[in-house]
């Protein structure tokens, strides 16, 4: 009896050692600890053996690597920019150097102009999102549930999505004049269209088998919408919110450039161009890009990861 059990025990120990070796190899390649069977014991054992140097090494190989690939292209771009200005000897009125642009940024911060523009732009896009997201969600879900609503709004949705939002600026100026309402109105239209599409496709993308199974169990009407349709479409809806912000942020800048309402990031670029302040034009472009990346990639993408990606991983 012992002779037959000993090889099995040795094989089990060998299999566990091989599995542990494979897990550590995956951890080294990915930079993240494994989650699954056997991973908890290995990670706890390894974490107990990690000293200060081990924790520093883990930080460098994960967060440090991501930070490096984020900052390195920006540094290289600034170096190439400065070399281009120095070697080709461009006029500062056309291509100012990074030092001059940073100086102009300091001027706008000290004068309070940058904060005024940020508040004005954030207020406009926030109002547009607060109005457009609920309206677009309701219309999109209604299109997904009712064929009659879908037939009524589908042509209008396709026409609106095919029309650039900037093309609506002259139309909005004719109606509202040169004021905030003009910019907010085109933002609302853009957000409504994008959210409508994501909500509609989210409901239409639900498998009919799930709906039929719910109906066979007596779930119908409002209960069907609340328990099956809405949760099934939520992934597409939340992703649409992020895409709607991205579209609205670009349209906001274009609207401020054309309307010229006295404050805003887009307006400041236009005003700097008219006063031949190329350094401030570049400041506006850089600030718009940085804020857009921070809001969309960091905040909204993190929110999407906490909701959509986590839910998708558990389903």
C-alpha positions as CSV (number, residue, x, y, z in Angstrom):
1,X,0.0,0.0,0.0
2,X,2.8,2.4,0.9
3,X,4.7,1.5,-2.3
4,X,1.7,2.6,-4.4
5,X,1.0,5.8,-2.6
6,X,4.6,7.1,-2.6
7,X,4.9,7.7,-6.4
8,X,1.5,9.5,-6.3
9,X,2.7,11.8,-3.5
10,X,6.0,12.5,-5.3
11,X,4.0,13.3,-8.5
12,X,1.7,15.6,-6.6
13,X,4.6,17.5,-5.1
14,X,6.3,17.7,-8.5
15,X,3.1,19.0,-10.1
16,X,2.7,21.6,-7.4
17,X,6.3,22.8,-7.8
18,X,5.8,23.0,-11.6
19,X,2.6,24.9,-11.2
20,X,4.2,27.3,-8.7
21,X,7.1,27.8,-11.1
22,X,4.7,28.5,-14.0
23,X,2.8,31.0,-11.8
24,X,6.0,32.9,-10.9
25,X,7.0,33.0,-14.6
26,X,3.6,34.5,-15.5
27,X,4.0,37.1,-12.7
28,X,7.5,38.0,-14.0
29,X,6.2,38.5,-17.5
30,X,3.1,40.5,-16.6
31,X,4.2,42.3,-13.5
32,X,1.0,41.5,-11.7
33,X,0.2,38.8,-9.1
34,X,-2.0,35.9,-10.2
35,X,-5.5,35.5,-9.0
36,X,-6.9,32.0,-8.9
37,X,-6.4,28.6,-7.4
38,X,-3.1,28.3,-5.6
39,X,-2.2,32.0,-6.3
40,X,-3.2,33.1,-2.8
41,X,-0.7,30.8,-1.0
42,X,2.1,31.7,-3.3
43,X,1.5,35.4,-3.2
44,X,1.3,35.3,0.6
45,X,4.4,33.3,1.0
46,X,6.3,35.5,-1.4
47,X,5.0,38.7,0.1
48,X,6.2,37.5,3.5
49,X,9.7,37.1,2.1
50,X,9.6,40.4,0.4
51,X,11.6,43.0,2.2
52,X,12.0,46.7,1.4
53,X,14.0,46.0,-1.7
54,X,11.4,43.6,-3.0
55,X,8.6,46.1,-2.6
56,X,10.6,48.7,-4.3
57,X,11.4,46.3,-7.2
58,X,7.7,45.5,-7.5
59,X,6.8,49.2,-7.7
60,X,9.4,49.9,-10.3
61,X,8.4,46.9,-12.5
62,X,4.7,47.8,-12.5
63,X,3.8,51.4,-11.8
64,X,7.3,52.6,-12.7
65,X,7.2,50.9,-16.1
66,X,3.8,52.4,-17.0
67,X,4.9,55.8,-15.8
68,X,8.1,55.6,-17.9
69,X,6.2,54.8,-21.1
70,X,3.8,57.7,-20.4
71,X,6.4,60.4,-19.6
72,X,9.2,59.3,-22.0
73,X,7.4,60.2,-25.3
74,X,6.4,63.6,-23.8
75,X,10.0,64.3,-22.9
76,X,11.3,63.3,-26.3
77,X,8.6,65.5,-28.0
78,X,9.8,68.5,-26.0
79,X,13.4,67.8,-26.8
80,X,12.7,67.5,-30.5
81,X,10.6,70.7,-30.3
82,X,13.4,72.6,-28.6
83,X,16.0,71.3,-31.1
84,X,13.8,72.2,-34.0
85,X,13.4,75.8,-32.7
86,X,17.2,76.1,-32.1
87,X,18.5,74.5,-35.3
88,X,16.0,75.9,-37.8
89,X,15.8,79.3,-36.0
90,X,12.1,79.7,-36.4
91,X,10.5,83.0,-35.5
92,X,8.9,83.0,-32.0
93,X,5.8,84.5,-33.6
94,X,5.4,81.2,-35.5
95,X,7.0,78.5,-33.4
96,X,8.0,79.5,-29.9
97,X,10.2,77.2,-27.8
98,X,9.0,75.1,-24.9
99,X,10.6,77.6,-22.4
100,X,8.6,80.5,-23.9
101,X,5.4,78.5,-23.8
102,X,6.0,77.5,-20.1
103,X,6.5,81.2,-19.4
104,X,3.2,82.1,-21.1
105,X,1.6,79.4,-19.0
106,X,3.0,80.9,-15.9
107,X,1.6,84.3,-16.9
108,X,-1.9,82.9,-17.5
109,X,-1.8,81.1,-14.1
110,X,-0.6,84.2,-12.2
111,X,-3.1,86.5,-14.0
112,X,-6.0,84.1,-13.3
113,X,-6.9,83.9,-17.0
114,X,-6.4,80.1,-17.1
115,X,-8.7,79.5,-14.1
116,X,-11.4,81.7,-15.6
117,X,-11.2,79.8,-18.9
118,X,-11.3,76.4,-17.2
119,X,-14.3,77.3,-15.1
120,X,-16.2,78.6,-18.2
121,X,-15.4,75.5,-20.3
122,X,-16.2,73.1,-17.5
123,X,-19.5,74.8,-16.7
124,X,-20.6,74.5,-20.4
125,X,-19.6,70.9,-20.8
126,X,-21.1,69.9,-17.5
127,X,-24.5,71.5,-18.3
128,X,-24.4,69.7,-21.7
129,X,-23.6,66.4,-20.1
130,X,-26.2,66.7,-17.4
131,X,-28.9,67.5,-19.9
132,X,-27.8,65.2,-22.8
133,X,-27.0,62.0,-20.9
134,X,-30.4,61.5,-19.3
135,X,-32.3,62.5,-22.5
136,X,-30.1,60.3,-24.7
137,X,-30.4,57.3,-22.3
138,X,-34.2,57.5,-22.2
139,X,-34.6,57.9,-25.9
140,X,-32.1,55.1,-26.7
141,X,-33.7,52.7,-24.3
142,X,-37.1,53.5,-25.7
143,X,-35.8,52.8,-29.2
144,X,-34.5,49.4,-28.0
145,X,-37.7,48.4,-26.4
146,X,-40.3,49.8,-28.8
147,X,-40.2,49.2,-32.6
148,X,-42.4,52.2,-33.2
149,X,-40.1,54.5,-31.3
150,X,-37.1,52.9,-33.2
151,X,-38.8,53.6,-36.6
152,X,-39.5,57.2,-35.6
153,X,-36.1,58.2,-34.3
154,X,-33.7,55.9,-36.2
155,X,-33.6,58.1,-39.4
156,X,-33.1,61.3,-37.2
157,X,-30.3,59.5,-35.3
158,X,-28.5,58.4,-38.4
159,X,-28.8,61.9,-39.9
160,X,-27.5,63.6,-36.7
161,X,-24.6,61.2,-36.4
162,X,-23.6,61.8,-40.0
163,X,-23.6,65.6,-39.5
164,X,-20.5,67.1,-37.8
165,X,-21.3,68.9,-34.7
166,X,-19.4,72.0,-35.8
167,X,-21.7,72.4,-38.7
168,X,-24.5,73.1,-36.2
169,X,-22.7,76.2,-34.8
170,X,-23.9,78.7,-37.4
171,X,-27.4,77.3,-37.0
172,X,-27.3,77.7,-33.3
173,X,-25.9,81.3,-33.6
174,X,-28.9,82.2,-35.8
175,X,-31.2,81.0,-33.0
176,X,-29.4,82.0,-29.8
177,X,-26.8,84.6,-30.8
178,X,-23.3,84.8,-29.5
179,X,-23.7,83.5,-25.9
180,X,-23.3,80.4,-23.8
181,X,-26.7,78.9,-24.9
182,X,-25.3,78.5,-28.4
183,X,-22.4,76.3,-27.3
184,X,-24.5,74.4,-24.7
185,X,-27.2,73.6,-27.2
186,X,-24.8,72.0,-29.7
187,X,-23.2,70.1,-26.8
188,X,-26.5,68.7,-25.7
189,X,-27.4,67.6,-29.3
190,X,-24.0,65.8,-29.6
191,X,-24.3,64.1,-26.3
192,X,-27.9,63.0,-26.9
193,X,-27.0,61.5,-30.3
194,X,-24.0,59.5,-29.0
195,X,-25.8,58.2,-25.8
196,X,-28.9,57.3,-27.9
197,X,-26.8,55.2,-30.1
198,X,-25.0,53.4,-27.3
199,X,-28.2,52.8,-25.3
200,X,-30.1,51.6,-28.4
201,X,-27.4,49.2,-29.5
202,X,-27.0,48.0,-25.9
203,X,-30.6,46.9,-25.7
204,X,-30.7,45.5,-29.3
205,X,-27.5,43.5,-28.5
206,X,-29.1,41.4,-25.7
207,X,-29.5,37.8,-26.7
208,X,-33.1,36.9,-27.5
209,X,-32.7,33.7,-25.5
210,X,-32.3,35.7,-22.3
211,X,-35.5,37.7,-23.0
212,X,-37.4,34.5,-23.9
213,X,-36.2,32.7,-20.8
214,X,-37.3,35.6,-18.6
215,X,-40.7,35.7,-20.2
216,X,-41.2,32.0,-19.7
217,X,-40.6,32.6,-16.0
218,X,-43.3,35.2,-15.9
219,X,-41.1,38.3,-16.1
220,X,-42.7,40.8,-18.5
221,X,-43.3,44.5,-18.9
222,X,-41.5,46.9,-16.5
223,X,-40.0,44.0,-14.6
224,X,-38.5,42.6,-17.8
225,X,-37.0,46.0,-18.6
226,X,-35.6,46.5,-15.0
227,X,-34.2,43.0,-14.5
228,X,-33.1,41.9,-18.0
229,X,-32.9,44.7,-20.6
230,X,-31.4,47.5,-18.5
231,X,-28.6,45.3,-16.9
232,X,-27.8,43.7,-20.2
233,X,-27.4,47.1,-21.9
234,X,-25.6,48.8,-19.1
235,X,-22.1,47.9,-20.4
236,X,-22.8,49.6,-23.7
237,X,-24.5,52.6,-22.0
238,X,-21.6,53.4,-19.7
239,X,-19.1,53.0,-22.6
240,X,-21.3,55.5,-24.5
241,X,-21.0,58.0,-21.7
242,X,-17.3,58.0,-22.1
243,X,-17.4,58.4,-25.8
244,X,-20.0,61.1,-25.5
245,X,-17.7,63.1,-23.3
246,X,-14.9,62.7,-25.8
247,X,-17.0,64.0,-28.6
248,X,-18.4,66.8,-26.5
249,X,-15.0,68.0,-25.4
250,X,-13.8,68.4,-28.9
251,X,-17.0,70.1,-30.0
252,X,-16.7,72.4,-27.0
253,X,-13.3,73.8,-28.1
254,X,-14.6,74.2,-31.7
255,X,-17.7,76.0,-30.5
256,X,-15.7,78.4,-28.3
257,X,-13.4,79.2,-31.2
258,X,-16.3,80.1,-33.5
259,X,-18.7,81.7,-31.1
260,X,-16.2,83.8,-29.0
261,X,-18.2,84.3,-25.8
262,X,-15.4,86.0,-23.8
263,X,-14.0,83.1,-21.8
264,X,-13.1,79.5,-22.4
265,X,-10.1,77.4,-23.5
266,X,-11.1,77.6,-27.2
267,X,-11.9,81.3,-27.0
268,X,-8.5,82.0,-25.5
269,X,-6.8,80.3,-28.4
270,X,-8.7,82.5,-30.9
271,X,-8.0,85.6,-28.8
272,X,-4.3,84.8,-28.6
273,X,-4.2,84.3,-32.4
274,X,-5.7,87.7,-33.0
275,X,-3.2,89.3,-30.7
276,X,-0.3,87.4,-32.3
277,X,0.6,85.6,-29.1
278,X,1.8,82.3,-30.5
279,X,3.1,81.2,-27.1
280,X,-0.4,81.5,-25.6
281,X,-1.9,79.6,-28.6
282,X,0.4,76.7,-27.8
283,X,-0.5,77.0,-24.1
284,X,-4.2,76.6,-25.0
285,X,-3.5,73.5,-27.2
286,X,-1.4,71.8,-24.5
287,X,-3.9,72.5,-21.7
288,X,-6.8,71.2,-23.8
289,X,-4.9,68.0,-24.6
290,X,-3.7,67.4,-21.0
291,X,-7.2,68.0,-19.5
292,X,-8.8,65.8,-22.1
293,X,-6.5,63.0,-21.4
294,X,-6.8,63.3,-17.6
295,X,-10.6,63.4,-17.7
296,X,-11.2,60.7,-20.4
297,X,-8.3,58.3,-19.9
298,X,-7.7,58.6,-16.1
299,X,-11.1,59.5,-14.5
300,X,-13.7,58.1,-17.0
301,X,-11.6,55.1,-18.0
302,X,-11.1,54.3,-14.3
303,X,-14.8,54.5,-13.8
304,X,-15.4,52.3,-16.8
305,X,-12.9,49.8,-15.4
306,X,-14.6,49.7,-12.0
307,X,-18.0,49.1,-13.6
308,X,-17.9,47.7,-17.2
309,X,-14.6,45.7,-17.2
310,X,-15.3,44.3,-13.7
311,X,-18.8,43.3,-14.6
312,X,-17.6,41.8,-18.0
313,X,-15.0,39.8,-16.1
314,X,-17.5,38.3,-13.7
315,X,-20.0,37.3,-16.4
